[in-house]
Amino acid sequence: MRARNSIALAMLVAFAVTLIGGLAVAQDASLVIGLILPGPKNDAGYNQTFYDAALEVQENIPGVELVVAEWVADADAESTMETMIQQQGAQLILACGFNFQYPALAVAERHPDVKFMHPGGWESTHNFINFFATTQLHFYLMGVAAGMMTETDKIGFIAGMPLGYMYGNANGFHLGARAVNPDVETHLLMTFAWYDPTKEVAAVQALLDAGCDVITYHLDSPSAVIQAVEAGGAYTIGFMSAGAQQYAPNGWITGLLLSWGDYFTQNAQAVIDGTWQGFRWDRQGLAEGMLEIAPFGDAVPDRVRQFVLAVAEGYKAGLIDTFIGPIADQDGVIRIPEGEFWGNDLMGDWDFLLEGMVGEAQ
């Protein structure tokens, strides 16, 4: 009886360990993936795009085990990854926070056989790569939708932090709106935080007070912004996760969605096959499937839907260049000369706003 109780206790402990954050992983797993996130996996924004994509990998490749750590602070990133590798057997680390780049590089140096993938950065080594979608080039499509839907000729963009990539998103959005509506003003407001619902709601109210009737954003979680826009009777254009649409049953137009599932699956399979390669800086868009156009809301007329989708096909075919000069800044100074094109290699260099935009580049 005592032996039977001991066996039962051991089984119970093993089961409990499995339940607590996935600390126990199958010994016969084809691949153990460690995913670390700076926020919650169900934020309907930045973090959820990576979590949903990691779940797609599990669906696509038998035997993949997923270890997830949410709300990871910058100071805890290294120790979290070390735990995933040393105690949970992670062979592929998805360090999905902008500030996780250098902590992940440090861990990658100590574990040369483990593969690391980081979004939105610039470093790469034999076992560390960077990736992101070409959102700056494709936010133009969201601007087209906004320019066609606005009735006040004033549209808003709420940004978290003053980064070159964010300015590129806002500038691309403005150019798309101006292409179909030359009278449009794009108002940019900064919260100086990737997630601060209080500041985000205040920014929405300020934009509504300024007359903006279409509002988009570059933030980690869109829930506070979208609900405030919806309450104000304005339109929303989403970014990152398809989960955002649930917050705008009446005012949803469309959105630019990050779609990592196929990309993560390809990289996970390459790790399993032993063909994964480092020293990469992957930037992909609509044509490669790393970006998608979100479903349109009920309030969007068919002519707007068809026009936006037609422009999207132009991007997929390589017929449209978003940032081709002449392009002037807010002061009327030509920043991109006639015939010159700013491509992926310059998307982090934005430090100015374009002619017709209201706000300041910090």
C-alpha positions in Angstrom: 0.0 0.0 0.0 2.8 2.4 0.9 4.6 1.7 -2.5 1.3 2.3 -4.3 0.8 5.6 -2.5 4.4 6.7 -3.3 3.8 6.0 -7.0 0.5 7.9 -6.9 2.2 10.8 -5.2 5.0 10.9 -7.8 2.4 10.9 -10.6 0.5 13.7 -9.0 3.7 15.8 -8.6 4.6 15.2 -12.2 1.2 16.3 -13.3 1.3 19.4 -11.2 4.6 20.4 -12.6 3.3 20.1 -16.1 0.4 22.4 -15.2 2.5 25.1 -13.7 3.6 27.2 -16.7 4.6 24.2 -18.8 7.7 23.5 -16.7 7.7 19.9 -17.8 8.0 19.1 -21.5 7.8 15.8 -23.4 11.1 14.0 -23.8 10.2 13.0 -27.3 9.3 16.6 -28.4 10.4 17.3 -32.0 11.2 20.8 -30.9 10.8 22.9 -27.8 10.1 26.6 -28.5 10.5 29.3 -25.8 8.4 32.4 -26.3 8.9 35.4 -24.1 6.6 38.4 -24.3 6.7 41.8 -22.7 3.0 41.8 -22.1 0.0 39.4 -22.0 -0.5 36.8 -24.7 -4.1 37.8 -25.2 -3.7 41.6 -25.6 -5.4 41.7 -29.1 -2.2 43.4 -30.2 1.5 43.0 -30.4 1.9 40.1 -28.0 -1.0 38.1 -29.3 0.4 38.1 -32.8 3.4 36.1 -31.6 1.4 33.8 -29.3 -1.1 33.0 -32.1 1.7 32.3 -34.5 3.5 30.0 -32.0 0.2 28.0 -31.7 0.1 27.7 -35.5 3.5 26.1 -35.4 2.2 23.5 -32.9 -0.7 22.8 -35.3 1.6 22.6 -38.3 4.4 20.5 -36.9 3.7 17.4 -34.8 5.5 17.1 -31.4 6.3 20.8 -31.0 6.3 21.9 -27.3 5.7 25.6 -26.5 6.9 27.3 -23.3 5.4 30.8 -22.8 6.5 33.5 -20.5 4.3 36.7 -20.3 4.9 40.1 -18.8 8.7 39.6 -18.9 10.5 42.7 -17.7 13.7 43.8 -19.5 15.7 43.0 -16.4 14.3 39.5 -16.3 14.7 38.6 -19.9 18.1 36.8 -19.7 17.2 34.7 -16.7 13.9 33.8 -18.3 15.6 32.5 -21.4 18.2 30.7 -19.4 15.5 28.9 -17.5 13.8 27.9 -20.8 17.0 26.5 -22.2 18.5 24.8 -19.1 15.4 23.5 -17.4 12.9 23.2 -20.1 15.0 22.2 -23.1 14.2 25.1 -25.5 16.1 24.8 -28.8 14.4 27.8 -30.4 13.9 31.1 -28.5 11.4 33.7 -29.8 12.5 36.8 -27.9 9.5 38.9 -28.9 10.1 42.2 -27.3 12.0 45.1 -28.9 14.1 45.6 -25.7 15.0 41.9 -25.6 17.5 42.1 -28.4 20.7 42.5 -26.3 19.6 40.2 -23.5 18.9 37.6 -26.1 22.2 38.2 -27.8 24.0 37.6 -24.5 22.2 34.3 -23.9 22.8 33.3 -27.6 26.5 33.7 -27.1 26.4 31.3 -24.1 24.3 28.8 -26.0 25.7 28.5 -29.5 23.5 25.5 -30.4 20.2 27.2 -29.6 18.6 29.4 -32.2 17.2 32.8 -31.5 14.7 35.0 -33.4 14.0 38.7 -32.5 11.5 41.1 -34.0 12.3 44.6 -35.2 16.0 44.8 -34.3 19.2 44.9 -36.4 21.7 42.4 -34.9 22.4 39.0 -36.3 24.9 36.2 -35.6 25.3 32.5 -36.6 22.4 31.6 -34.2 20.6 34.9 -33.9 18.4 36.6 -36.5 16.1 39.6 -36.8 12.8 39.8 -38.6 9.8 42.0 -39.0 7.1 42.9 -41.5 7.4 45.9 -43.9 4.6 47.8 -42.1 6.0 51.2 -43.0 5.7 50.5 -46.7 2.2 49.0 -46.3 0.6 51.4 -43.8 -0.1 53.4 -47.0 -3.0 51.0 -47.6 -4.5 51.9 -44.2 -4.2 55.6 -45.1 -6.1 55.0 -48.4 -8.9 53.5 -46.4 -8.8 56.4 -43.9 -8.7 59.1 -46.6 -11.8 57.6 -48.3 -13.8 57.2 -45.1 -13.1 60.5 -43.3 -15.8 63.1 -43.4 -13.8 65.8 -41.6 -10.6 65.5 -43.5 -8.8 65.0 -40.2 -7.4 61.6 -39.2 -5.4 60.6 -36.1 -2.4 58.4 -35.3 -1.6 57.5 -31.7 2.0 56.3 -31.1 3.7 54.7 -28.2 7.4 55.6 -28.5 9.4 57.9 -30.8 11.1 55.3 -33.0 12.0 55.6 -36.6 9.8 52.6 -37.5 6.8 54.3 -35.8 7.4 57.5 -37.8 7.6 55.4 -40.9 4.2 53.9 -40.1 2.6 57.3 -39.5 4.2 58.8 -42.6 3.1 55.9 -44.8 -0.4 56.2 -43.4 -0.5 59.9 -44.2 0.8 59.4 -47.8 -1.9 56.9 -48.5 -4.6 59.2 -47.2 -3.3 62.1 -49.2 -3.2 60.0 -52.3 -7.0 59.7 -52.3 -7.8 62.9 -50.4 -5.3 65.8 -50.8 -7.1 67.8 -48.1 -6.4 65.3 -45.3 -4.5 66.3 -42.2 -3.0 63.5 -40.1 -2.7 64.4 -36.4 0.0 62.5 -34.5 0.0 62.1 -30.7 2.6 60.3 -28.6 2.0 58.5 -25.3 5.7 57.7 -24.6 4.7 54.2 -23.5 3.8 51.1 -25.4 1.0 50.3 -22.9 -0.6 53.0 -20.8 -4.5 52.9 -21.1 -4.9 56.2 -19.3 -2.7 58.2 -21.7 -4.2 56.3 -24.6 -7.7 57.3 -23.8 -6.7 60.9 -23.2 -5.0 60.9 -26.6 -8.2 59.6 -28.3 -10.2 62.3 -26.7 -7.7 65.0 -27.8 -7.9 63.7 -31.4 -11.7 63.6 -31.3 -11.8 67.2 -29.9 -9.5 68.2 -32.8 -12.1 66.8 -35.3 -10.4 63.5 -36.2 -13.0 60.9 -37.2 -10.7 58.1 -38.2 -8.0 57.0 -35.7 -5.3 54.3 -35.9 -2.3 53.5 -33.6 1.1 51.9 -33.1 0.8 50.5 -29.5 1.2 47.1 -27.9 -2.5 46.7 -27.0 -5.3 48.5 -28.8 -8.2 47.7 -26.5 -8.3 51.1 -24.7 -7.9 53.1 -27.8 -10.4 51.3 -29.9 -13.1 51.3 -27.1 -12.6 55.0 -26.6 -12.8 55.7 -30.4 -16.0 53.5 -30.6 -17.5 55.4 -27.6 -16.8 58.7 -29.4 -18.6 57.6 -32.5 -15.5 57.6 -34.8 -13.9 55.0 -37.0 -11.0 52.8 -36.1 -8.2 51.3 -38.3 -6.4 48.4 -36.6 -2.8 47.3 -36.4 -1.2 44.0 -35.6 -3.8 41.5 -34.3 -7.2 40.5 -35.8 -8.4 40.3 -32.2 -8.7 44.1 -32.2 -11.8 44.1 -34.3 -14.0 42.8 -31.4 -13.7 46.2 -29.7 -15.2 48.1 -32.6 -18.5 46.5 -33.6 -19.7 49.7 -35.3 -16.7 51.8 -36.3 -14.2 49.2 -37.6 -12.8 50.0 -41.1 -10.0 47.5 -41.6 -6.5 46.8 -40.3 -2.9 45.9 -41.1 -2.3 42.5 -39.5 1.0 40.9 -38.6 1.0 37.3 -39.7 3.9 35.3 -38.4 2.5 31.7 -38.5 4.0 30.5 -41.8 7.3 32.2 -41.1 7.6 30.7 -37.7 6.7 27.3 -39.0 9.3 27.5 -41.7 12.0 28.4 -39.2 10.9 25.8 -36.7 11.0 23.1 -39.3 14.5 24.3 -40.4 15.7 23.9 -36.8 14.4 20.4 -36.7 15.9 19.5 -40.1 19.3 21.1 -39.2 19.0 23.6 -42.1 18.3 26.8 -40.1 20.7 29.6 -41.0 21.8 32.6 -39.0 23.1 36.0 -40.2 19.6 37.0 -41.5 17.6 40.2 -41.4 14.3 39.2 -42.8 11.7 41.8 -43.8 8.6 40.6 -45.6 5.2 42.1 -46.6 1.9 41.3 -48.2 3.4 39.4 -51.1 5.3 37.0 -48.7 2.3 36.6 -46.3 3.9 38.3 -43.3 1.2 41.0 -43.6 -2.6 40.7 -44.2 -5.5 43.1 -44.7 -8.0 42.6 -42.0 -11.7 42.0 -42.8 -13.7 45.2 -43.4 -16.3 46.4 -41.0 -20.0 46.7 -41.9 -19.8 50.5 -42.2 -17.3 50.4 -45.1 -18.9 50.9 -48.6 -18.1 48.4 -51.3 -16.3 51.0 -53.4 -13.8 51.6 -50.5 -13.3 47.8 -50.0 -12.6 47.2 -53.7 -10.3 50.2 -54.0 -8.2 49.2 -51.0 -7.9 45.6 -52.1 -6.9 46.8 -55.6 -4.1 48.9 -54.2 -3.0 45.9 -52.1 -2.7 43.8 -55.3 -0.5 46.6 -56.7 1.8 46.2 -53.7 1.9 42.4 -54.1 2.8 42.8 -57.7 5.6 45.3 -56.9 4.0 48.1 -58.8 3.8 50.7 -56.0 6.7 52.4 -54.1 5.4 54.1 -51.0 8.3 56.5 -50.2 9.4 57.8 -53.6 10.4 61.4 -54.0 9.8 64.2 -54.1 8.6 64.0 -50.5 8.7 67.1 -48.2 8.6 67.4 -44.4 6.4 69.6 -42.3 8.4 72.7 -43.1 8.2 72.1 -46.8 11.8 70.9 -47.1 12.4 68.1 -49.6 13.7 65.2 -47.6 13.4 62.5 -50.3 14.5 64.0 -53.7 12.5 63.3 -56.9 13.0 59.7 -58.1 14.8 58.6 -54.9 13.2 55.7 -53.1 13.3 54.8 -49.4 13.2 51.1 -48.9 13.5 48.6 -46.1 17.1 49.5 -45.3 16.0 53.1 -44.4 12.8 52.4 -42.4 14.5 52.9 -39.0 15.9 56.3 -40.2 12.7 58.3 -40.0 13.0 61.3 -37.6 10.6 63.7 -39.2 6.9 64.0 -40.2 5.6 64.8 -43.6 4.0 67.9 -45.1 0.4 68.1 -44.0 0.9 66.3 -40.7 0.1 67.9 -37.3 2.4 66.9 -34.4 6.1 66.8 -33.6 8.9 64.4 -34.2 10.6 63.9 -30.9 
